[in-house]
Amino acid sequence: MNKIGVTQAIYTSDMDSLACNIAYTELLNLEGKNATAYVPKDPAHTVTKEIKSWDFKYETEPSKENLQDLDFVLVDTTDPHTFPKFVKEEKIIEIYDHHVGYEDYWIKKLGDRAKIETIGSCATLIWEEFKKRGFGEKISQTSAKMLYAAIISNTLNFKASITSHRDVEAFQEISIIADMPKGWVEKYFIDQEEYIYQNPRQAILDDIKIIEFPNMGTKFTIGQIELWESKKFVNDYKPLIKEVLDNFDHKKWFFNAPCISMGKTYVLTENEEIRNILENNFGFIFKNEIGESDKLIERKEFVKVFLEL
């Protein structure tokens, strides 16, 4: 039996990706398989200092000796452009994701081993696998806590429009095992905010994706930071955001900043084409390059609409 490497996108190591990686590796090992989590990039700001102190382990990449006999499971991504270089497509045996764009390709290639569904958090899919395969009661508290945090993070505390009843149900079930202290959710977002203001440049760099849109014949660079209070960040760091995204040498960019406390989303872009798309399809109202929407919108929701233009 081949060993299994569970891994994620090379560009972004957010809370959802990391939690899915760690927890699914645990599930495979509970089933008697030999699995290792590979996290190719340091965790982003959504993985707070507290979470980093929890008891979980991963490796950065497999050794050359292990690579030959290694199959792969990808979590929280389906885009081959984001896969780590050590992943060979023919060695992929499963995919779990909630992003759109490559569903048909992977379902054709992997059949029911490609579990790609539009829900708030990929962590919900992983928890559902624990239950389906009879290990819901055997999950470690660490993995439960990580899935708990991932669902909170990716649904923006259940305020994101992409949140589904399955995310809510998964969170309620995991909460019993995770046993988090009262007030932890607000503390989680405030801890992120403190880190971001101490390291604004790195925080911006932590979550940038370059996404190709074949239907439009172009690529967009999309940065994202979710904050308890994001309007101030976008206004205060507008020059820095521009500088960081301009360095990707691709003028079609925008920066997305959902504001969790107010239930609004702020975007920054200098590109007229992107601004027009955001105004016409999402109702953003722009002033001085900053757009405002009266609902929470995540990057994956923008991508879904852009692919359908």
Order of alpha helices (4+ residues) and beta strands (2+ residues): beta-alpha-beta-alpha-alpha-beta-beta-alpha-beta-alpha-alpha-alpha-alpha-alpha-beta-beta-alpha-alpha-beta-beta-alpha-beta-beta-alpha
